[in-house]
Amino acid sequence: MTYEVYVHVPFCLRRCGYCDFNTYTAPDMGPGASRGDYASTAIAELRLLRRWQLGHGIDEPAVSSVFFGGGTPTVLPPRDLIAIVETIGELWGIEDGAEITTEANPDTVDADSIGALADGGFTRISFGMQSAVPHVLRTLDRTHTPRNVAEGVRAARGAGLETSVDLIYGAPGESLDDWRASVRTALALGVDHLSAYALTVEARTKMGRRIAAGELAAPDDDDEAAKYEIVDDMCAAAGLRWYEISNWARPGHESRHNLGYWRNVDWAGVGPGAHSHYTLPAGDGPARSLRAWDLLHPRAWAQRVRLGDVPWADSERIGADEDVEERVMLGMRLREGLDLAEIERVSGHDASAVADELVHEGLVERARGGRLVATRRGRLLNDAVIERLFDALL
């Protein structure tokens, strides 16, 4: 059994024009919700979650992965992030060799802060690089430079930390050559891991409003597909293989946090808007698991924690059909693939005919043990592959 903890830090120095995440630029958002005392509220939530788990017959094992996301976790001082990790160890224990990651905006860390994180038990940093091309960074409203990224990766490697960079493709005005330059620059850093995500634009963001006004071009599906093929080829040539649709790594350097999420393990989510997932004990009704999510606004979240309550906005129990849907959606994103025999057993339906069709069409391959693995074409058409499996299994 695997257990992970995700900590959401909802602060940024500046909001990027494309960002639709739950982030805030104001440093003071009231008691317990401000940058200065955020860690103490997150620690209090961890204690409330542990109490809730034990009260509901859920006794999780030692933590295998801790991941700080945001926002920009590194706007908090290293001592705050370390204090949260230490509390996780106190409450559940942390496995030997556990992965402890923080995301970092390259202009919020330096050699000293990275060294402090390494000394405090962190093992990995994921840098939000997004692009190596200045005009693309400006379009994305990013404030860092390629030099910031290189200095951060160098400092992290010098401190003995594993490194990853995140890239975004499909920004307005980004050419194929721009994208090749970004991937080439990222790989030249010698990172262990690379994530690449297609730009999605929400209407309520600054970029969404600019696109609606005709100031910027909307992302193009064919352009993004071409860029996916480029990053897949370039990563493979550099020794990084895909292990999840949007993630590539040197063998043995896959993100445990990512794998745990896509394998649907148990995890506790801490912080405004964070999601949690728990397998329910046998005998706890027909539901197989529970999904819950924290209150979205930091002020409301902190107020609930101060009252001594787990700060969930709501929760839902996952029944049999939803469980099958989740297994299919998650499994078909992974290189290890979907266990067809197991999903047929759980659903009570035979999907072999649809599987044969998908193989014939070049969308999936049959791997060891009869698992279905998406081909590159299947990765690009992943939603359609999943819908056809749903039709057979539900």
Rosetta blueprint (number, residue, H / E / L):
1 M L
2 T L
3 Y E
4 E E
5 V E
6 Y E
7 V E
8 H E
9 V E
10 P L
11 F E
12 C L
13 L L
14 R L
15 R L
16 C L
17 G L
18 Y L
19 C L
20 D L
21 F L
22 N L
23 T L
24 Y E
25 T L
26 A L
27 P L
28 D L
29 M L
30 G L
31 P L
32 G L
33 A L
34 S L
35 R H
36 G H
37 D H
38 Y H
39 A H
40 S H
41 T H
42 A H
43 I H
44 A H
45 E H
46 L H
47 R H
48 L H
49 L H
50 R H
51 R H
52 W H
53 Q H
54 L H
55 G H
56 H L
57 G L
58 I L
59 D L
60 E L
61 P L
62 A L
63 V E
64 S E
65 S E
66 V E
67 F E
68 F E
69 G E
70 G E
71 G L
72 T L
73 P H
74 T H
75 V H
76 L L
77 P L
78 P H
79 R H
80 D H
81 L H
82 I H
83 A H
84 I H
85 V H
86 E H
87 T H
88 I H
89 G H
90 E H
91 L H
92 W H
93 G L
94 I E
95 E E
96 D E
97 G E
98 A E
99 E E
100 I E
101 T E
102 T E
103 E E
104 A E
105 N L
106 P H
107 D H
108 T H
109 V L
110 D L
111 A H
112 D H
113 S H
114 I H
115 G H
116 A H
117 L H
118 A H
119 D H
120 G L
121 G L
122 F L
123 T L
124 R E
125 I E
126 S E
127 F E
128 G E
129 M E
130 Q E
131 S L
132 A L
133 V L
134 P H
135 H H
136 V H
137 L H
138 R H
139 T H
140 L L
141 D L
142 R L
143 T L
144 H L
145 T L
146 P H
147 R H
148 N H
149 V H
150 A H
151 E H
152 G H
153 V H
154 R H
155 A H
156 A H
157 R H
158 G H
159 A L
160 G L
161 L L
162 E E
163 T E
164 S E
165 V E
166 D E
167 L E
168 I E
169 Y E
170 G L
171 A L
172 P L
173 G L
174 E L
175 S L
176 L H
177 D H
178 D H
179 W H
180 R H
181 A H
182 S H
183 V H
184 R H
185 T H
186 A H
187 L H
188 A H
189 L L
190 G L
191 V L
192 D L
193 H E
194 L E
195 S E
196 A E
197 Y E
198 A E
199 L L
200 T L
201 V L
202 E L
203 A L
204 R L
205 T L
206 K H
207 M H
208 G H
209 R H
210 R H
211 I H
212 A H
213 A L
214 G L
215 E L
216 L L
217 A L
218 A L
219 P L
220 D L
221 D H
222 D H
223 D H
224 E H
225 A H
226 A H
227 K H
228 Y H
229 E H
230 I H
231 V H
232 D H
233 D H
234 M H
235 C H
236 A H
237 A H
238 A L
239 G L
240 L L
241 R E
242 W E
243 Y E
244 E E
245 I L
246 S L
247 N E
248 W E
249 A E
250 R L
251 P L
252 G L
253 H L
254 E L
255 S L
256 R H
257 H H
258 N H
259 L H
260 G H
261 Y H
262 W H
263 R L
264 N L
265 V L
266 D E
267 W E
268 A E
269 G E
270 V E
271 G L
272 P L
273 G L
274 A L
275 H E
276 S E
277 H E
278 Y E
279 T E
280 L L
281 P L
282 A L
283 G L
284 D L
285 G L
286 P L
287 A L
288 R L
289 S E
290 L E
291 R E
292 A E
293 W E
294 D E
295 L L
296 L L
297 H L
298 P H
299 R H
300 A H
301 W H
302 A H
303 Q H
304 R H
305 V H
306 R H
307 L L
308 G L
309 D L
310 V L
311 P L
312 W E
313 A E
314 D E
315 S E
316 E E
317 R E
318 I E
319 G L
320 A H
321 D H
322 E H
323 D H
324 V H
325 E H
326 E H
327 R H
328 V H
329 M H
330 L H
331 G H
332 M L
333 R L
334 L E
335 R L
336 E L
337 G L
338 L E
339 D E
340 L H
341 A H
342 E H
343 I H
344 E H
345 R H
346 V H
347 S H
348 G L
349 H L
350 D L
351 A L
352 S H
353 A H
354 V H
355 A H
356 D H
357 E H
358 L H
359 V H
360 H H
361 E L
362 G L
363 L L
364 V E
365 E E
366 R E
367 A L
368 R H
369 G H
370 G H
371 R E
372 L E
373 V E
374 A E
375 T L
376 R H
377 R H
378 G H
379 R H
380 L H
381 L L
382 N H
383 D H
384 A H
385 V H
386 I H
387 E H
388 R H
389 L H
390 F H
391 D H
392 A H
393 L H
394 L L
